[in-house]
Amino acid sequence: MSAATTITIEQMGGFVGPNTPGGHVRMRGSVAWSALSEADHATIDKLFTSKKPVNANFYYRLTRQVDGRTETVDALPEQVPQALVASVQTTLE
């Protein structure tokens, strides 16, 4: 993956329901691929490769660009590297 790639993370669901249709609370973050550790790279690649469905009220949606294509995957909080989770900020839109 290119060093210029950024991983975007969005918190979905939860008690206050950020990122729900019609909602004004957004919980998002992003981290440059180059800023992540090799272990984080492996964890993220595994999430995108397996693309297992998530059936939970609270989860994260990860997005990245690969070869000009946008890829998105949903993951449970315990599956996401802490460096990504720590980048999430709450905004009102």
C-alpha positions, 0 to 999 in steps of 0.5 A: 500500500502507498505511504500516502494512503490515509485510513479514515475511521468513523464510529457508528451506532452506540448510545447517542447514535453518531453517524445515523441518518438525520443525526448531527453528531459525527465521530471521525478520525484519520491516520496516515498509513505511514504513521501506523506500525507494522502490527497495525498494518497487518491488523488493518489488512486482515480486516479488509481481507476478511470483511466479516459482517458486523452485527453490533450496535457499536462499531467502527467503519474504516475506509481506505484508497487502494489503486484508485478504489475506495474500500470500506469495512466495518469492525468491532471496537476490539478489532481496531488498532488503538492508533486509529481509535485515538484519532476519532474526534466528535463534531457537530454538523 
